[in-house]
Amino acid sequence: MGSKESVLPPAAELTDDKLLEMYYAMVRGRRLDERMWVLHRQGKVAFHISGIGHEATQVGAAFTIRQGHDWVYPYYRDIAMVLALGMTPRMLMLGLFGKKEAVSSGGRQMPEHFSYRPSKLVTISSPVGTQIAQAPGTAFASKIKGSDEVTVVCFGEGTTSQGDFHEGLNWASIHKLPVIFLCQNNQYAISEPINVEMAVGHVSDRAKGYNMAGVSVDGNDVLATYDAMREAMARARHGEGPTLVEAITYRPVPHSSDDDDRTYRSREEVEAWKKKDPILNFEKLLYKRGVLDDAKKAEIEAKVMAEVNDATDYAINAPYPAAEEALYPVYGPLPG
């Protein structure tokens, strides 16, 4: 079923300062992500999986989440989202390098496997889609407690081919759980285009099979994403059950640092999507509204790059964990 029109459009609700916060969050996610690519290409880190192109979806969603109150199951591309929800560039860089101070795992997890207790960011499991089955469990606990917490779980459209997707949505709908399934549809499940991954036109079409609300939105439009997520949040908090939100976007970079996307898509296609870049789209809107100008843009870029440089230097110089730390807490305390 489609989403009803928003009662209060973003222009009426969001102040100029809030719009600039959203822009800053998008730029910070992009610049940190770009630096991570550079570090990989320099051979300083072993692996990187990027969220470039997803910033509007992630920031639009993050600004509807009550930080530290709602639960979030991010997925590996959610760099801009977890930054907007309280993680810092230093935290992400420490994780990228696998350093001892990495808050998500002390250097044990792969890069971009985020978790952060103060913001209720639940740790990522590497098997694709497992979080879709886990998130309704958290939402069920919130419902039992009588809390107005909402659980948001993120994933790519390729994940919707996994059995966990069916099980998670089915159970959430049966129990009318306060959970939002946020599909960041970037057109490719690694190297497979969407038309060989599913037979329906939109991921949101599948919501009908579970009798839940479903909506597709332009994931390159931060305000459109904000609107769709705000409605889904209200629905969940008011006991009206789950929503499947499909944010249609694109990744102009390879699936990961181990992927060569030239083998499965043309450069013409990539360049065409680059013209729809979510940050450039938002910049144009903010300039038109008089919220952003050249001086403010330069100020934000300088602030972001200072953070990125600080995070890079800090992570490079931070210590690695001792080798024996890999055994704990996987196998429990070592014998004395």
Helices and strands as residue ranges (DSSP letters): H 10-13, H 16-41, H 55-62, E 71-73, H 79-84, H 89-97, G 117-119, H 130-145, E 151-156, G 157-161, H 163-174, E 179-185, E 188-189, E 192-193, G 194-196, G 203-210, E 213-218, H 222-237, E 243-248, G 261-263, H 267-274, H 278-289, H 294-317, G 323-327
